[in-house]
């Protein structure tokens, strides 16, 4: 049985089943891996042996990216997946941070490198004739190493929602174990087609998309996500499985529903960060099973949903997963709820999700000892995620540590309020955060993206009957936004919303009086 991604990939070298489906073309595993082996041989031959063999990719979700991943698996070197939404010095910083020696880039992304200072990086145009000639004459592949389970397979950058992205070392074992567990859970086989429209520079697409296809021997169907083309893409490639991260389900659900939406081959959608409403609606509309869990690029804290998971919960944690107070280094109290379902002891129950048994699958951030040390404190992994746990062990997210707000002298977490706001059938997305008002005190603000019209009165009436919403949880300001700023993996960039404050541009801004409940429109002359 395979113990590394290298072994797993090589096991398909003589397989004539479909490995790749893209824009009407198909490649067998035999064809796909032969091309990848030639690429690996060419890269190893041209690399400087005195430098780490780190091959970067600045590519889209295309066969070129799939080939680069399969080449790295066979060649034994480290693939550095560069976020293709980064620009300027931020992009250059990521490439330098990962010690990229050779960078693979396609025509679409080549302009991003113009004027960047990358003197030690060899840039290769993957769609150029020179490169195809080098590949065709590369000769037999001699891997630079025989990979071991704990050897790094890739570097994947974090989303950067709270600062500069960090390069996470992702091992062969991490990808292998995650992918094989999903294949077993969903009974995937070579007859399946894995639709991967989340960016392949992100861990969700690697572990729950590409890795799943490799582990199952199924076909990979890479694509660029489009809500308007989603169903047509699914039908065209015959997709039976898909992965997602962030808000794609909400974006798809915002498109017009048709009576034949259920006529599609999709069987399973797996991902994380979808709302309860979107999970249920997506399952109903497309007749598909949706599994939503909790995950991060670091893969140190593992929490899974299971049968009977309460509404709003992300599931139960693996052994070692706990909620700790970072100040006292002690486990937080069990959450208590009022008769109305309101969290009654937030100050004592909300803390940081940790792995008390150590790092789990986390192998550290490359070239960043300080950030690694911040995650690994007192022999535990500290996730940066706030949560609380009920008496039955069900865990509920409360946001990031940066989402811990102080309103009217009380601690308040963002995620529970966001979940309440998203109960309204007109609300597609909600982000809750604190802003400074004219008195330089923190006030609660929510940015909403709507899927249907909603008036000030609608919101007032809705919030007034949410019995688990504390009085301090009523947002003072509401931004009715056309869209929310987000990373390439659809994580909301709250720091951008906080920076905007009450300056909402073309968006609508509502407010309520300090002791009032009814919302009114504000124009720019009012603040």
Helices and strands as residue ranges (DSSP letters): H 5-10, E 18-22, E 25-28, H 29-46, E 54-58, H 63-75, E 78-81, H 88-97, E 102-105, H 107-110, G 111-113, E 122-125, H 129-136, E 152-157, E 167-171, H 172-186, E 193-196, H 203-205, I 206-210, H 211-216, E 219-222, H 230-237, E 241-245, H 248-253, E 268-272, H 276-286, E 289-293, E 303-304, E 316-317, E 321-325, E 330-331, H 346-349, E 351-355, H 369-375, E 376-377, E 380-389, E 395-400, G 401-403, E 405-407, E 410-412, H 414-421, E 427-436, E 442-450, H 456-464, G 471-473, E 477-481, H 494-500, E 508-512, E 519-522, G 524-526
